């Protein structure tokens, strides 16, 4: 888990000012992978006290633009954020409870990037979402 010093370095490395809200949001997303915005706002408020929704939205947008966070939108879910950036990984989503976990690419560096027909697009990313039941939900249905 990165430290506050690591978060400061990440922000500086992305040419972003180091602010308390940015540090709190980075920490919240690292502590709670795949968290939705409301969960992140709650975690930030636990650290900083009063902070507006808009301030957290602005920080999430800035950190995502700087490639320090990744925004994902699994089908049927609100936007979520993760700190795992810069690789070609996918997600598995529980159909019952909505739990999300990372799934590494199965073979090679980025096999999913080879589209059968690119229709003239310059493709730089592919998103694969696996669906099923998480271990807890699977055990509950047995």
Secondary structure by P-SEA (a helix, b strand, c coil): cccaaaaaaaaaaacccccaaaaaaaaaaaacccccaaaaaaaaaaccccccaaaaaaaaaaaaaaccbbbbbcccccbbbbccccccccbbbbcccbbbbbbcccccccccccccccccccccbbbbbbbcccaaaaaaac
